[in-house]
Each structure stands twice: as C-alpha cells, then as structure tokens.
Amino acid sequence: MNDIIAFLTQHWMLTAGFASLVVALLINEMRHFSACQAYTPQEVVNQMNHHKAKLIDCREPAAFQAGHILGAVNIPKLKFQDSQGMLSVTQFQHKAVIVICHQGTDSPKIATKLHKAGFKEVAILEGGLQAWKKEGLPIERS
C-alpha cells in the first residue's frame, strides 16, 4: 500500500491525468444513458394509450412483417446512418417516440441519435420485442 501511495505522489501529473480521463469517461457515459428512458412493455402500452406515443421499429423489414406492435412504423436501423433516413422520422419530432428493436440492443443507439437530432421525448422498449412477446402482448403480422 505504501508503494502505491509513493508512486501516486511521485507521479502526481500522471495520476491527475488519469483521474481526469476517468471523470470525463463517466460524464460521457452518464450523458449517453440519460438521453432516453427505458420503458417496460406495460409502460409502453400506457404511453401509447394516454400519451399517443409513436412507435418506431428499427428492425429489418422482413422481421417487421413477421410480427410487430400494432401501430408501429418500420424504419430499419441502417436508415438512421444517413441524413435521408433521419428526414423520414422528422414528422415525429414533436411527439413522444419509443424505439423498438428485437432484444433492446439496437434501440438505445438510435434513440440517442434521435435525441441529438432534437427529439424531446425519446424512449426505448426495454428488452425489445422479445420482452413484449414474453408479456403476452399482441403483435400484428403484415
């Protein structure tokens, strides 16, 4: 323990730089997670019924057609990588938006992009469509 303290005091600039880097990374991660809320399937139903939330399903068209939440709009995740794809969702900018993916892994990235693009109310379905199905909630096939 004395060796660690001696190292830290002898290399105080290195220690301060490392501490600053850790703080900067923590702040960056906190911003990432605070950009959007994560709703349970029951909370999504509440948002749909009482707040007229718009659902954006970011899965591929084939997966969307195989089964999706009633009223969801399919905009595949690849469309969010270019400005043209972002234009397709600007009509929802002043509404509550909930992003849905298969398991809840892709939706946080897209929700963060929407938040950075000026969307005020952005959330994700925690666990994605899998969590929705697990709760026994209805899906629609097209």
C-alpha positions as CSV (number, residue, x, y, z in Angstrom):
1,M,0.0,0.0,0.0
2,N,2.9,2.3,0.8
3,D,4.4,1.6,-2.6
4,I,1.1,2.7,-4.3
5,I,0.9,5.9,-2.3
6,A,4.6,6.7,-3.1
7,F,4.1,6.1,-6.8
8,L,1.0,8.3,-6.9
9,T,2.7,11.2,-5.1
10,Q,5.9,10.9,-7.2
11,H,3.9,10.8,-10.4
12,W,1.2,13.3,-9.5
13,M,0.8,14.6,-13.0
14,L,0.2,11.1,-14.4
15,T,-2.2,10.4,-11.6
16,A,-4.1,13.7,-12.2
17,G,-4.3,13.0,-15.9
18,F,-5.7,9.5,-15.3
19,A,-8.2,10.8,-12.8
20,S,-9.4,13.5,-15.3
21,L,-9.8,10.8,-18.0
22,V,-11.9,8.6,-15.7
23,V,-14.1,11.6,-14.8
24,A,-14.5,12.6,-18.5
25,L,-15.5,9.0,-19.4
26,L,-18.0,8.8,-16.6
27,I,-19.6,12.1,-17.6
28,N,-19.8,10.9,-21.2
29,E,-21.4,7.6,-20.2
30,M,-23.9,9.4,-18.0
31,R,-25.0,11.6,-20.9
32,H,-25.5,8.6,-23.1
33,F,-27.8,6.8,-20.6
34,S,-29.8,9.9,-19.7
35,A,-30.6,10.6,-23.3
36,C,-33.6,8.3,-23.3
37,Q,-35.8,6.4,-20.9
38,A,-36.3,2.7,-21.0
39,Y,-40.0,1.6,-20.7
40,T,-41.3,-1.9,-19.7
41,P,-43.9,-3.3,-22.1
42,Q,-46.7,-2.2,-19.7
43,E,-45.3,1.3,-19.6
44,V,-45.2,1.3,-23.4
45,V,-48.9,0.4,-23.5
46,N,-49.6,3.3,-21.1
47,Q,-47.6,5.7,-23.3
48,M,-49.5,4.5,-26.4
49,N,-52.9,4.8,-24.8
50,H,-52.5,8.0,-22.8
51,H,-49.8,10.0,-24.5
52,K,-50.2,8.9,-28.1
53,A,-46.6,7.8,-28.3
54,K,-45.3,6.9,-31.8
55,L,-43.5,3.6,-32.1
56,I,-40.5,3.3,-34.4
57,D,-39.5,-0.3,-35.1
58,C,-35.9,-0.3,-36.2
59,R,-35.7,-4.0,-37.2
60,E,-35.3,-5.1,-40.8
61,P,-38.5,-5.2,-43.0
62,A,-38.7,-9.0,-43.0
63,A,-38.6,-9.2,-39.2
64,F,-41.1,-6.3,-39.0
65,Q,-43.5,-8.1,-41.4
66,A,-43.2,-11.3,-39.4
67,G,-44.6,-9.6,-36.3
68,H,-44.7,-6.1,-34.8
69,I,-46.6,-4.0,-32.3
70,L,-49.8,-2.6,-33.7
71,G,-49.3,1.0,-35.0
72,A,-45.5,0.7,-35.2
73,V,-43.7,2.3,-38.1
74,N,-40.8,0.3,-39.6
75,I,-37.7,2.4,-40.2
76,P,-34.7,0.0,-40.4
77,K,-31.6,0.9,-38.3
78,L,-29.4,1.4,-41.4
79,K,-31.6,4.3,-42.4
80,F,-30.5,6.2,-39.3
81,Q,-27.0,6.3,-40.6
82,D,-27.6,8.9,-43.3
83,S,-29.4,12.2,-43.3
84,Q,-32.1,10.9,-45.7
85,G,-33.2,8.3,-43.1
86,M,-33.3,10.9,-40.4
87,L,-35.6,13.0,-42.6
88,S,-38.1,10.2,-42.6
89,V,-38.6,10.5,-38.9
90,T,-38.7,14.3,-38.5
91,Q,-42.5,14.1,-38.7
92,F,-42.5,12.6,-35.2
93,Q,-40.1,15.1,-33.8
94,H,-42.7,16.8,-31.6
95,K,-44.3,13.6,-30.4
96,A,-43.3,11.1,-27.8
97,V,-41.3,8.4,-29.6
98,I,-40.5,4.9,-28.5
99,V,-37.8,3.0,-30.4
100,I,-38.2,-0.8,-30.6
101,C,-35.7,-3.4,-31.7
102,H,-35.5,-7.2,-31.4
103,Q,-33.9,-7.5,-27.9
104,G,-33.2,-3.9,-26.8
105,T,-29.7,-3.7,-28.0
106,D,-30.0,-1.5,-31.1
107,S,-32.7,0.9,-29.9
108,P,-30.6,2.8,-27.4
109,K,-28.2,3.9,-30.2
110,I,-31.0,5.0,-32.4
111,A,-32.8,6.8,-29.5
112,T,-29.6,8.6,-28.7
113,K,-29.3,9.8,-32.4
114,L,-32.9,11.0,-32.3
115,H,-32.3,12.8,-29.0
116,K,-29.2,14.5,-30.5
117,A,-31.3,15.4,-33.6
118,G,-33.7,17.4,-31.4
119,F,-36.3,14.9,-30.4
120,K,-37.5,15.9,-26.9
121,E,-39.3,12.7,-25.8
122,V,-37.4,9.6,-26.8
123,A,-37.6,6.3,-25.1
124,I,-36.9,2.6,-25.8
125,L,-38.8,-0.6,-25.1
126,E,-36.6,-2.3,-22.6
127,G,-35.9,-5.9,-23.8
128,G,-37.2,-5.1,-27.3
129,L,-40.0,-7.0,-29.0
130,Q,-38.9,-10.2,-27.1
131,A,-39.9,-8.6,-23.8
132,W,-43.2,-7.5,-25.4
133,K,-43.9,-11.1,-26.6
134,K,-42.8,-12.5,-23.2
135,E,-45.5,-10.4,-21.6
136,G,-48.1,-12.0,-23.9
137,L,-49.0,-8.7,-25.5
138,P,-50.4,-8.7,-29.1
139,I,-48.4,-8.4,-32.2
140,E,-49.6,-7.8,-35.8
141,R,-48.3,-9.5,-38.9
142,S,-48.3,-7.8,-42.3
